[in-house]
Amino acid sequence: MNPSEINKRIAIACGWTVIKESCSDRIGRFLAGYSPTDKENWVQIPNYHGDLNAMHEAESMLSDVISIKSYCHHLTSQAHPEYATEHLVRCSAADKAEAFLRTIGQWEDDK
């Protein structure tokens, strides 16, 4: 999956609506939509794939124990078993984004 598709799927899971590609002279192409807290202003969605702070917000959507355990399992399975615990601490936003989407059943492997 490319970063744009990853960001879009996580945004939808976090409650963003009407997500479409936009363009600005200043920042180029980007995805925008209505945030879960503001359904009147069209704004750029977070860069979940590249921003640990954005992924921290997305992680808060995983509120039940089963989802949290599944998320941790997906994060640790990306690393060599010997370094699984260390990977939890040092993983990138991209690693977290993939684990998040796998947890909610929205990840698609490249074909």
C-alpha positions as CSV (number, residue, x, y, z in Angstrom):
1,M,0.0,0.0,0.0
2,N,1.3,3.5,-0.7
3,P,1.4,6.2,2.0
4,S,-1.6,8.1,0.6
5,E,-3.8,5.0,0.8
6,I,-2.5,4.2,4.3
7,N,-3.3,7.7,5.5
8,K,-6.8,7.6,3.9
9,R,-7.7,4.3,5.5
10,I,-6.5,5.3,8.9
11,A,-8.3,8.6,8.7
12,I,-11.6,6.8,7.8
13,A,-11.1,4.5,10.8
14,C,-10.6,7.5,13.0
15,G,-13.8,9.2,11.9
16,W,-12.7,11.5,9.1
17,T,-15.3,11.8,6.3
18,V,-15.5,13.0,2.6
19,I,-11.7,12.4,2.1
20,K,-10.5,13.5,-1.3
21,E,-7.3,14.6,-2.9
22,S,-6.7,18.4,-3.0
23,C,-4.1,20.6,-4.4
24,S,-2.4,23.8,-3.1
25,D,0.2,26.0,-4.7
26,R,2.1,26.0,-1.4
27,I,2.2,22.3,-0.5
28,G,1.1,20.5,-3.7
29,R,-1.2,17.5,-3.6
30,F,-2.6,16.2,-0.3
31,L,-5.6,14.4,1.1
32,A,-8.2,16.5,2.9
33,G,-11.6,15.9,4.5
34,Y,-13.8,16.7,7.5
35,S,-12.2,15.8,10.8
36,P,-14.2,13.9,13.5
37,T,-14.5,17.1,15.5
38,D,-15.1,19.6,12.8
39,K,-17.6,18.8,10.0
40,E,-17.7,22.3,8.6
41,N,-14.1,23.0,7.6
42,W,-12.2,21.1,5.0
43,V,-8.7,20.3,6.3
44,Q,-5.6,18.2,5.5
45,I,-5.7,14.8,7.1
46,P,-2.8,13.8,9.3
47,N,0.2,12.0,7.9
48,Y,-0.3,8.8,9.9
49,H,2.3,7.0,7.7
50,G,5.1,9.5,8.6
51,D,4.2,11.1,11.9
52,L,4.4,9.3,15.3
53,N,2.2,12.0,16.9
54,A,-0.6,11.3,14.4
55,M,-0.2,7.5,15.0
56,H,-0.5,8.1,18.7
57,E,-3.9,9.7,18.1
58,A,-4.9,6.8,15.9
59,E,-3.8,4.3,18.5
60,S,-6.3,5.9,21.0
61,M,-9.1,4.5,18.7
62,L,-8.1,1.0,19.8
63,S,-9.9,0.9,23.1
64,D,-10.7,-2.7,23.9
65,V,-8.1,-5.2,25.2
66,I,-8.5,-7.6,22.3
67,S,-7.7,-4.8,19.7
68,I,-4.7,-3.6,21.8
69,K,-3.3,-7.1,22.1
70,S,-3.8,-7.7,18.4
71,Y,-2.1,-4.4,17.6
72,C,0.9,-5.3,19.8
73,H,1.1,-8.7,18.1
74,H,1.2,-7.1,14.7
75,L,3.9,-4.7,15.8
76,T,6.1,-7.3,17.3
77,S,5.6,-9.7,14.3
78,Q,7.4,-7.2,12.1
79,A,10.6,-7.7,13.9
80,H,13.0,-10.7,14.5
81,P,11.7,-12.5,17.6
82,E,14.8,-11.7,19.5
83,Y,14.2,-8.0,19.1
84,A,10.4,-7.9,19.3
85,T,10.2,-6.0,22.5
86,E,12.8,-3.4,21.4
87,H,10.8,-3.0,18.2
88,L,7.7,-1.9,20.2
89,V,9.8,1.0,21.5
90,R,11.7,2.0,18.4
91,C,9.2,1.3,15.6
92,S,8.5,4.0,13.0
93,A,5.2,5.6,12.2
94,A,5.0,3.5,9.1
95,D,5.4,0.3,11.2
96,K,2.6,1.5,13.5
97,A,0.4,2.4,10.6
98,E,0.8,-1.0,9.0
99,A,0.1,-2.7,12.4
100,F,-3.0,-0.5,13.0
101,L,-4.5,-1.4,9.6
102,R,-3.7,-5.1,10.1
103,T,-5.5,-4.9,13.4
104,I,-8.7,-3.4,11.9
105,G,-8.5,-5.7,8.8
106,Q,-7.8,-2.9,6.4
107,W,-4.2,-3.8,5.3
108,E,-3.7,-5.0,1.8
109,D,-0.4,-6.7,0.8
110,D,1.1,-5.4,-2.5
111,K,0.3,-7.7,-5.3
